[in-house]
Amino acid sequence: MELKDKTIIITGASSGIGASAASLFAAEGANVVLGARREELLKAQVQAIQSKGGSACYLSGDVCDADYAQALVDLAISQYGGLDGALNNAGMMGDMCPLPDMPLENWNAVLTTNLTSAFHAAKAQIPVLGKQGGGSIVFTSSFVGFSNGGMTGMGAYAASKAGMIGLVKSLAADHASEQIRINALLPGGTKTPMAGDDPAGHEFIAGLHPMKRMASPQEIAQAALFLLSDRSSFVTGCPLIADGGVSVRLA
Ligand SMILES: NC(=O)c1ccc[n+]([C@@H]2O[C@H](COP(=O)([O-])OP(=O)(O)OC[C@H]3O[C@@H](n4cnc5c(N)ncnc54)[C@H](OP(=O)(O)O)[C@@H]3O)[C@@H](O)[C@H]2O)c1
């Protein structure tokens, strides 16, 4: 029970890494507050968690909306009396293409969904954690924001995920004295809907990784669990790389 009685917001909880984190954190004793746009999937997640004796609620919305970030915090407080942490994990890949061919609309959509959403989340979450005497915030970045790893056409996605690492370091410095730990999680290629379901695509991505496979979303959720639990009590401002070695791969 690594998260017993802790209340944790998880965005991107309708699918992939966020959905795995929701199940894992609830099994570890957390009250989980789930966010994403697809309400039916969130509802099913909550029912599945509750059927196993876990504690969960949801609110659907768009992470690009500052009011939604605040509403998730308000829901945590109204349902469970406070907030102990968040896995700000919702994200999109956008179009993969060389930057000269990239429409501004794609750049803006990726930066807003992946990076401006982090700004909204931090603004809503930090004051509450500060008042409570501390907590842990995790942002899901990517190996692509750190090492590229051999991926091409990822200008917008890489910029958004690298921006998160800079944001995390700055926020960690600003709020460490309030005992708020703020870290980034950098998964390698992970078998989720974002990575598609084309076996040839999976084989290509797996081949980029020295471990010659992709991660399961459950493996990445375990790394998030570490950052949200007290086991990482002296870890802050850290880009935690969980990437099967892709960042140490020779080009
Ligand atoms: N899969 C990988 O290889 C990989 C590698 C490194 C990092 N990541 C990162 O891991 C995170 C989770 O991705 P995943 O692989 O689990 O992909 P996924 O299965 O496609 O999940 C993405 C999640 O983000 C939510 N989301 C997207 N845009 C949103 C918006 N505007 N508002 C609210 N929710 C939104 C989606 O929910 P709705 O559609 O219901 O809104 C979904 O729950 C992302 O930040 C991704 O960049 C993934």
Ligand as a Chemical Component Dictionary entry (heavy atoms), coordinates in Angstrom:
data_LIG
# 
_chem_comp.id                   LIG 
_chem_comp.type                 NON-POLYMER 
_chem_comp.pdbx_formal_charge   0 
_chem_comp.three_letter_code    LIG 
# 
loop_
_chem_comp_atom.comp_id 
_chem_comp_atom.atom_id 
_chem_comp_atom.alt_atom_id 
_chem_comp_atom.type_symbol 
_chem_comp_atom.charge 
_chem_comp_atom.model_Cartn_x 
_chem_comp_atom.model_Cartn_y 
_chem_comp_atom.model_Cartn_z 
_chem_comp_atom.pdbx_ordinal 
LIG N1  N1  N 0  3.281   5.558  -25.741 1  
LIG C1  C1  C 0  4.542   5.988  -25.795 2  
LIG O1  O1  O 0  5.397   5.407  -26.495 3  
LIG C2  C2  C 0  4.964   7.184  -24.974 4  
LIG C3  C3  C 0  6.340   7.397  -24.803 5  
LIG C4  C4  C 0  6.757   8.483  -24.048 6  
LIG C5  C5  C 0  5.821   9.330  -23.478 7  
LIG N2  N2  N 1  4.484   9.105  -23.673 8  
LIG C6  C6  C 0  3.559   10.044 -23.035 9  
LIG O2  O2  O 0  2.742   9.323  -22.133 10 
LIG C7  C7  C 0  1.510   10.032 -21.944 11 
LIG C8  C8  C 0  0.365   9.046  -22.048 12 
LIG O3  O3  O 0  0.322   8.568  -23.383 13 
LIG P1  P1  P 0  -0.097  7.070  -23.762 14 
LIG O4  O4  O 0  1.060   6.462  -24.430 15 
LIG O5  O5  O -1 -0.718  6.406  -22.610 16 
LIG O6  O6  O 0  -1.141  7.378  -24.936 17 
LIG P2  P2  P 0  -2.719  7.218  -25.046 18 
LIG O7  O7  O 0  -3.120  5.831  -24.704 19 
LIG O8  O8  O 0  -3.045  7.767  -26.380 20 
LIG O9  O9  O 0  -3.275  8.174  -23.913 21 
LIG C9  C9  C 0  -3.303  9.567  -24.037 22 
LIG C10 C10 C 0  -4.239  10.076 -22.967 23 
LIG O10 O10 O 0  -4.242  11.510 -22.975 24 
LIG C11 C11 C 0  -5.589  11.954 -22.984 25 
LIG N3  N3  N 0  -5.661  13.250 -23.660 26 
LIG C12 C12 C 0  -5.105  13.594 -24.839 27 
LIG N4  N4  N 0  -5.415  14.864 -25.146 28 
LIG C13 C13 C 0  -6.184  15.336 -24.135 29 
LIG C14 C14 C 0  -6.833  16.566 -23.884 30 
LIG N5  N5  N 0  -6.735  17.617 -24.730 31 
LIG N6  N6  N 0  -7.547  16.700 -22.737 32 
LIG C15 C15 C 0  -7.660  15.659 -21.874 33 
LIG N7  N7  N 0  -7.067  14.467 -22.056 34 
LIG C16 C16 C 0  -6.353  14.308 -23.187 35 
LIG C17 C17 C 0  -6.356  10.863 -23.712 36 
LIG O11 O11 O 0  -7.700  10.856 -23.301 37 
LIG P3  P3  P 0  -8.971  11.344 -24.157 38 
LIG O12 O12 O 0  -8.683  11.042 -25.599 39 
LIG O13 O13 O 0  -10.084 10.539 -23.582 40 
LIG O14 O14 O 0  -9.075  12.798 -23.869 41 
LIG C18 C18 C 0  -5.668  9.614  -23.178 42 
LIG O15 O15 O 0  -6.227  9.242  -21.935 43 
LIG C19 C19 C 0  1.502   11.135 -22.998 44 
LIG O16 O16 O 0  1.832   12.370 -22.395 45 
LIG C20 C20 C 0  2.574   10.703 -23.974 46 
LIG O17 O17 O 0  3.124   11.797 -24.666 47 
LIG C21 C21 C 0  4.037   8.036  -24.381 48 
# 
loop_
_chem_comp_bond.comp_id 
_chem_comp_bond.atom_id_1 
_chem_comp_bond.atom_id_2 
_chem_comp_bond.value_order 
_chem_comp_bond.pdbx_ordinal 
LIG N1  C1  SING 1  
LIG C1  O1  DOUB 2  
LIG C1  C2  SING 3  
LIG C2  C3  SING 4  
LIG C2  C21 DOUB 5  
LIG C3  C4  DOUB 6  
LIG C4  C5  SING 7  
LIG C5  N2  DOUB 8  
LIG N2  C6  SING 9  
LIG N2  C21 SING 10 
LIG C6  O2  SING 11 
LIG C6  C20 SING 12 
LIG O2  C7  SING 13 
LIG C7  C8  SING 14 
LIG C7  C19 SING 15 
LIG C8  O3  SING 16 
LIG O3  P1  SING 17 
LIG P1  O4  DOUB 18 
LIG P1  O5  SING 19 
LIG P1  O6  SING 20 
LIG O6  P2  SING 21 
LIG P2  O7  DOUB 22 
LIG P2  O8  SING 23 
LIG P2  O9  SING 24 
LIG O9  C9  SING 25 
LIG C9  C10 SING 26 
LIG C10 O10 SING 27 
LIG C10 C18 SING 28 
LIG O10 C11 SING 29 
LIG C11 N3  SING 30 
LIG C11 C17 SING 31 
LIG N3  C12 SING 32 
LIG N3  C16 SING 33 
LIG C12 N4  DOUB 34 
LIG N4  C13 SING 35 
LIG C13 C14 SING 36 
LIG C13 C16 DOUB 37 
LIG C14 N5  SING 38 
LIG C14 N6  DOUB 39 
LIG N6  C15 SING 40 
LIG C15 N7  DOUB 41 
LIG N7  C16 SING 42 
LIG C17 O11 SING 43 
LIG C17 C18 SING 44 
LIG O11 P3  SING 45 
LIG P3  O12 DOUB 46 
LIG P3  O13 SING 47 
LIG P3  O14 SING 48 
LIG C18 O15 SING 49 
LIG C19 O16 SING 50 
LIG C19 C20 SING 51 
LIG C20 O17 SING 52 
# 
